[in-house]
Amino acid sequence: MDEVLVTGGSGFIALHCIQQLLSLGFKVRCTVRSEKKRLEVIKAMKQHSPNSDLFTIVFADLLNDEGWEDAVKGCKYVLHTASPFVTQEPVNEDILIRPAVDGTIRLLNACTVHQVEKVVFTSSFAAIGYGHAEPKIYDESDWTQYNHRSVTAYAKSKTLAERTAWDFVQSLDQKRRFKLTVLNPVGVMGPMLSDDIGTTNAELLLLLKGKLPRVPKLHIGWVDVRDVARAHITAMTCPKTDNERIILCKKELWLVEIAQIFRTAGFMRPPIKEMPNFIVRILALFIKDLSGIANYVGQEVYANKEKAKDMFDWEFITIEESASETAYQLDRMGLIH
């Protein structure tokens, strides 16, 4: 069976990719940055996959040259999920941009040297739907205007990294050029395969615990992590997706609607009244967890979902199911009470 490299192996999406690849019989190699992350991945696969004998781990860091050629060598496909993700605005945007952009170049150089057949690149809707003058239904032809004052460092890092990937492939001559598919998921939620709950689920945990007196008026698209992983693996071997960007989104909801889903599932702490936008902006000056969303409160954001429906022939998991499963798992982990 062909071997697949998954970068950033301890990440939320990456672990689901690894699990699904192993269940399909692929040999899997993944990169991690530290021994701690290596042990997290091993534990997760022992718990969630009967095929962990088809799985190896190598060390590679997006900020260093070492390890990338060894990681790629012998792999037919690469799923590049590794990228820093934070909800707080960093003091220096290069904390996010440098690993995202430079790491992409390091990986793709190695893919060229070792003649990888295809790379599936995990971008984000953050590279599509922000910094625009007028609201619209965004599609794959749109790009975030990353120099706009409202755009976060995270959105800028994802936009620059994705543009780097497309430019890199276009710069190669035909003999060395590999196939590329870019996936642009919206907010990703769903069950976790490790004790690391991830950035997005950590934000949902704040809601479940009732840490905010009211809910920021935030409108977000959502998709389940299992569908995101399945899309990566399907795109990997599907010629129809070659050289395509594909938005992954099941449904857009106001954050207060997510709170209501939690209440319906039996969790009564989430508030169901919204916070005035100006209050969010003021609080963001003092509460770092709000700094990444303050510029976006009150804005409705919609994604065109037709391309994903054309490319992928299954029905995505509902956000009601995804949010409820996430809440139940966080509760079982003892994190809500």
N, C-alpha and C positions, 0 to 999 in steps of 0.2 A: 504494500500500500504506500502511496505517496506520503512524503513528510511535509509538514506545515510548520512554519515558524509563527508564533504569536508573540508580539512584543508587549512589554508591560504586563507580564503574566499574572501578577497579583491583583490587577485591576478588576473592577466590577464587571465590565463587559468582557474582558479577556478571559476570566475564569469560566464564564458561560460558553465562550467560544471553545475553550479547551475541552470542557465537559462534553459539548455536542460533537466536536471532532472525534474525541475518543470513542464516543458511543457509535459513531459511524465507521470505526475501524482505522482511522488515519493515525499514522505516527505523528506525534506532536513534540515540538521543541518550543520552549518559551524563554524569554529573557526576564531577568529580575535584576534589581540594583544592589541587593544586600542579602546576607544570610537570613535575616529575619523574614524578608519577603519570600525567599526560597522555601523556608519552613511553612509559611502560610499557604503557598501553592500546594506543597506536598500534602498537608493536612486536608485541604479542601478536596483534592482529587481522591484521597483515600476514603473520604466520607461520601463523595458524590459520584464516583466513577469506578466500575469494576475493571476498567482497562488501564489502570495506572502504570502497567508494565510497558505501555506504548508511549511513554512520556518521559522527556528529559528536560533539564533546566540548565541554562548557561547564564553567566553574568555579563551584563552590558549596560552601560549608562548612556543616556542621550547626550550627555555633556562630554563624553570621552570617546576617543577613536577605538580604544582597545575593545576587543570582544565581538565586534559586529560582523566581521568576515567569518569568524568561527561560528557565530550564531546562524548565519545565512547558508553557509556551505552545505550542499546536499539537499536543500529544501526546494521543492517545486513551487510552493505557494508561500506567501507572507501575508499575515493579517497584522497591520500596523495599528495597534490600539493605544500604544504608549504615548501619553501626553499629560503634562501637569494640569490639574483641574482644581480650582479653588473658587469659592463664592465671594470671599473677601477681596477687595482691591489691594494688591500688593503695593508696598512703598515704591518699588522699582519694577516697571512692567517687564524688564528683561528677565526677571525671575521666571516668568512664564514663556516669554517669546524665545529666548535663547535655546532652551531644551526642545521646544516644539519645532523650531525652524532648523537649527543645527543638527538635531537628532534625526530629523527627516532626511537631510542630506547624507548623513553618515550611513543610515540604513539603506537608502536607495543606491548609493555608491556600491555598497556590498552586494546588493541585488544585481547590479550590472556586472560586477566582476564574476559572480557565480551563476549567472544566466538563469535567474528566477523566471518562471513563466508568467506569473501574475501576482500583483500586489493589490490587496484590498485595504484601503486607507480609511481609518476612522476620523472623519472630520466632524462637523457639527452644524446644526441649523444656525449656530452663532456665527458661522462664516457666510451666512446668507441674508438674514432678516433684520440687521441692525444698522443704524446710522443713516437711514433713508428719510427724505424730507416728508413724504406722504405715505400713509399706511396703505397696504395693498395685500392681496393674497400672493405670497412669495413662492417662486418656483426655482428650479435648478439653474435658471439663467441669471439669477440675482446674486450679487456679492455684497457682503457687508462693507460699508464705507468706513474702513477701520480708523481713519484719521478724524472722524466726527467726534466731537467732545463728549457725546453720550455713550460712546462705545467703550466697554470695559476692556481691561488688559487681557482677560481670558478670550473674549471674542476676537480681539486683534491677533492674539497668538494663533488661534485656530484658522483665521482667515489667511494669515501670512504663511502658515505651515502648509495649508492646502494649495495655495498658489505656488509655493515652492515645489510641491510634488508634481503639479501639472507642468510647470516650466521645466523641471528636470527631465521628465519623460519626453517632452517635445524637443529638448536639446539633443537627445540621443539619435544616432543614425539608425536606420531601420534594422540593421543586423543586431544591434545591441538593445533595441527598445523592447521592454516588457509591457504586458497589458496592465492597465490600471483601472480600478473602479473605486470611486469615492462615495462613502455613505455619510449622510448628514442627518443624524438623529436629533430630535428635539430633546426635551427633558426625559431622562431615562430613569425609570423606577422598576421595582420588582424584587423578587426574592434574592437574597444574598447567598453565596456559596462559601463565605468565610466570615470570621468574626469582625472583619473590617466592613462597616456598614456603608462606607462610601459617602461622598460629599452630598449628593442629592438626597439620599435617604436620611442623612444627618439633619438636613433642613426639614424634611417631613417629620422627623422625630420631634423637633421643636414644636411643630404644630400639634402632634399627638399628645405631647406633655402639657399643652396649654401654656407655653412659656411667653407667648405674646397675648396681650389683652384683647387685641383685635387682629384681623388678618390683613396683610398688605393687599392692595387691589392690584394683583399681579395676574396677567393672562399668559398662560404657557401651553405649548403643545406637549403632549406626553406620548411615550411609547414604552412597551415592556421590554426589559433587558433580554428576555429569551427570544423575542422577535428580532431584536438588533443582532444578537449572535447568529440566529438562523439566517438572517439576511447576509451577514458576512460570509458564511459558509456556502450559501447558495450562489452568491456573486462570484465566489472563488473559482467555480467550475462552470459557470454559465456564460457562454460567449455573448449572449444578448446584453449583458451588463458591461462589456468591455468599453472602456473609455467613456463611461457615464458617471454623472453625479446623480445621487438618488436620495431624496428627502425621506426619512423614516418618521412617520407621525400617525398615530391612531386617532387622536382627538385633542382639540384645544379646550381648556377649562380655566376659569378663574380659580385662584387658589382657595377661595371660600367654598367653591364647589368640591374641591378635594377634601376640605374640612367636613363637608356634609357627608361625603362618602364614608369618611372615618366614623362619623356619628352613626350612620346607618349600620355600620359593621359592629357597633357596640362600644365605641370609644367616645366618651362624652366630654372629654376635656377640650378638644379643639373649639375655639371660638367660631361663631358663625356670623359675626358682624365685621364689616370691613373698616379698616383704618383710613382716615383721610390721607390723601397723597402727600400733603405738605408735612404732616406729622412724620410719615415714613422718612422723608428727606431730612428732617431735623434730627430724628433719632439716628439716622445713618452716620451723622457726624460723631456720634458717641458709641454706637453699637456696630462693631465691625461686620457682624453677620448680615447686616442690612446694606452694607456699602456697595455690594455688587448688584443690587436690584433697584436702588433708589432712582436711577435714571429712567427706569422702565415702568414704574407704577402708573396705572391708568391707561396704558396703551394696549389695544387689542392687536394680537399678532396671529395671523393665519398662514398655514402652509398648504400648497397644492399637493394633494396626495395621489394624484393620478399615475405618476410615473412608477411609484412603488407598487401600485395595484397591477400595473402592466407587467412589471418585472418579476414579481413574486406571487405565486399562485396559492397562497393560504390566507386565511382571515386572521388579522392580528388580534392578540389578546385584548379584551376590553380594559379600559383604564379603571373601571369599577372593580374588576377582578384583581388587577395588578395592585391597586392601592390597598385593597382589603388584605391580600396575601402579605404585602409588605408590613402592614400594621400588625397582623397576627404574628409574624415572625419576630418583629421587634419586641412584641409583648412577651413571647416565649423566651427571648434572650434576656428578659428582666430589665429592659431599658426604659420602659414607659412609666412604671410605678416606682 
